[in-house]
Amino acid sequence: MQSPPMRPAWVEINLGQLAENFVIINNDRPPELKFLAIVKDDAYGHGASEIARAALAAGASYLGVVTLNEAIQLRESKIDSPILLFGERSETELACCLEFGLTCNISNRKTALAAAKLAEKKNKKFTFHLEIDTGMNRYGQRWQKALPLVSEIAAMPQFNLEGIFTHFAMSDESDKTYAMLQLQRFNELLFEIEKRNIKVKYRHACNSGGFLDLPMAHFDMVRIGILPLGVYPSKVCRRMAGLQPVMSVKTKIATIRDLESGDKVGYGMRYTAATPRQIAVLPIGYGDGYPRVRNRGTVLVRGKRAPIIGGNAMDATMIDITDIPACKQWDEVVVMGRQGDEEISVHEIAELKGSVSYDILTGWRSRLPRIYC
Ligand SMILES: *Cc1c(COP(=O)(O)O)cnc(C)c1O
C-alpha cells in the first residue's frame, strides 16, 4: 500500500540554514579550537542523524549524546565519528560502550575500576573523559577531590584518559561571577594535573553560552548544542550576524467558521465573542507540543499575526482571523518561524509556557512529521 498523505501539521528543518549557521560558527571560532556537536534528545528535536551529519561535514571533532540508545542509533545510521556519552554510566552499560566504540564520561572510582576490568578481559582500551564538578553539583568528581582519581586513572594501562571537562551552571547571562569561580576551580585542577605531567588531548568547559561569551574558557574544544540550530541560549549573550533558526512548525487552516456575538469557543468556554467574528481551526494542539494556552499566543497566516482564542485542545487550536479576511481553508499557517516580515520565535512560545527555548524545541512531538528542506 502507498504511504498515506502527510497530515497538515509538520516540523520543517532547513538544512541549508543549518549549513550556513555552521559556516558562521566556523568563521567565528579560532581555527585551533575544536568543537563537539551535542545531538542529544534527537538533536533537540531536529533529528540526530541529520544534524550529526551536517556537524561532521562542518568539521565537528566529536558528537555528544546522553543515553546509550542515542549513541547506538548514530552508529546504526553509519556514523563512525567519536561519540561522547554524557551523564553517569551504569556498569551494565560499559560492555556496550566498548563494543560500539563510545567514549564515556567516567568520574567515579568504582565505575572506573569496573571499566578497567572489562577492558582487560576484552583486551581493549577504554577511552574516556573525566568530568569535574566545579559547582553545578550534577555529574562529575568534585574539584577538590579529583586529583587522586585523575592520577590513578591516568596511570592505568587499560585507559586512554582522552579528556577532562567541566560544565557551567550559568554561562549565558550577563553576570559571569559564578562561571568565573567555576573556571578558577577548573584551572587550579588543570594546573595540578599538568604539574604531574598528565597529558589529556581535550580539555573542555563551554556550552553554547560559554562559546559565545567566555573565550577564556574555550580550552581545546567547545560543546555546542543549541547554537548551530540558530537559537541563542539567552537574551543577553553575544549575537552572530546571519545566524537563523533551523526549525519551523507549520500547519494549515482546517476549517473557517463565523461566530455571532455571544458565541463561545472551545473546551471550558474560555472565549466569548463580543462582536461577530470569523475564526479558523488549526489541526494542531498541545498533543503536538504546543503549550496548553487560554486566549494567549499568536500564529502567522497571510503574513499577519492572528491571536489564539479560547483554550487549545490536544489536537486543535482556534484563531481569530476577522482582520485577515482573505484567509481560505488549507492556507498555510506558521506556528513557529517566519512568514513574510513576521516571526514567531521559540522564545515567544517558551514564554507562553513559562519555560525555556530548549524545552520548546525538544517538546515538539513525533506525531508531527519532520520535513527536511
Ligand atoms: C546539553 C549540554 C551541552 C550543550 O548545551 P547548549 O547550551 O545547547 O550548547 C554542553 N555540555 C553538556 C555537558 C550538556 O549536557
The ligand as a Tripos MOL2 file, in Angstrom:
@<TRIPOS>MOLECULE
LIG
   15    15     1     0     0
SMALL
NO_CHARGES

@<TRIPOS>ATOM
      1 C1         23.4530   19.8050   26.6550 C.3       1 LIG1
      2 C2         24.8860   20.0280   27.0010 C.ar      1 LIG1
      3 C3         25.6680   20.9490   26.2630 C.ar      1 LIG1
      4 C4         25.1120   21.8160   25.1540 C.3       1 LIG1
      5 O1         24.4790   22.9660   25.6450 O.3       1 LIG1
      6 P1         23.9770   24.1160   24.6480 P.3       1 LIG1
      7 O2         23.5620   25.1980   25.5430 O.co2     1 LIG1
      8 O3         22.8310   23.5320   23.8740 O.co2     1 LIG1
      9 O4         25.1090   24.4610   23.7490 O.co2     1 LIG1
     10 C5         27.0240   21.0260   26.5700 C.ar      1 LIG1
     11 N1         27.5700   20.2570   27.5550 N.ar      1 LIG1
     12 C6         26.8450   19.4030   28.2790 C.ar      1 LIG1
     13 C7         27.5070   18.6110   29.3470 C.3       1 LIG1
     14 C8         25.4870   19.2620   28.0400 C.ar      1 LIG1
     15 O5         24.7660   18.4120   28.7950 O.3       1 LIG1
@<TRIPOS>BOND
     1     1     2 1
     2     2     3 ar
     3     2    14 ar
     4     3     4 1
     5     3    10 ar
     6     4     5 1
     7     5     6 1
     8     6     7 2
     9     6     8 1
    10     6     9 1
    11    10    11 ar
    12    11    12 ar
    13    12    13 1
    14    12    14 ar
    15    14    15 1
@<TRIPOS>SUBSTRUCTURE
     1 LIG1         1 GROUP 0 **** ****
